[in-house]
Amino acid sequence: MKSEIFHIDKDDILKGLSGKGVKIGIIDSGIEASHDAFKDNNPIKGGVVVEYENDEAVIKDYKGYDQYGHGTACAGIIHSIAKDAELYSIQVLGNRLYGKVDVFLKGLEWAIENKMDIINLSLGTTNQTYSSNFYNLLDKAYYENITLVAADNNEPIPSIPSIFSSVISVEAIASDDKYEFYFRDSNCIEFLARGLYVKVPWVNNSYMTMLGNSFAAPHISGIVALLKEKNKNLSPFEIKSILKNISSNDSR
């Protein structure tokens, strides 16, 4: 049960907010910038493509394309909640929704160096040998006041970075309300948000109905963007605390 002393009303705190001025990096398969889902105010402000060449991750120019559809879906969910947030595509996944961990790390590094306010990570790796690499980058992001939102693995295998406490980790639940989310104690995946049978924009100006933890994370990223608009100086710890306090319950 929530403590009434610390209760904050969700409607009051989010009312009238649109994510204006908030920069969100979406590390994924790219974003189809020309999709009708983004035609109202052109929220896609730039980005990069990271490719693996000659045994190293190389940064290239973003051309407005999505290799698969997954990144466009995540961007569409965020845009539906925070319509004035600035979205940046950091493409690290290819046309099979697969990519090298070194490419993922390079994309994450770019997002941090280019001072995203929020980074949406609807991807991860189960390769624990990269734990220290991710830990160092996540630590840097945390102390630079960058909020990272990570999707849990859809399989029952721990994945990086969702298991780290410095990120806001999310798992999917069924809901018709994009603002509905829950907090649970004693679990490294602390938040539950809408992510099952969600209609999302896809490549070639199409739409798909999708399910998975990947689509729960951007719902939380969108809500975090509203909080960041209200107060840009909120730390990741403060963001997580506010989310807990405005969740539909304190335990599930």
Buried (B, 14 or more C-beta within 10 A) or exposed (E): EBEEEEEEEBEEBBEEBBBBEBBBBBBBBBBBBEBEBBEEEEBBEBBBBBBBEEEEBEBEEBEBBBBBBBBBBBBBBBBBBBBBBBBBBBBBBBEEBEBBBBBBBBBBBBBBEBEBBBBBBBBBBEEEEBBEBBBEBBEBBBEEBBBBBBBBBBEEEBBBBBBBEBBBBBBBBEBEEBBBBBBBEEBEBBBBBBBBEBEBBBBEEEBBEBBBBBBBBBBBBBBBBBBBBBEEEBEBEBBBBBBBBBBBEBEB
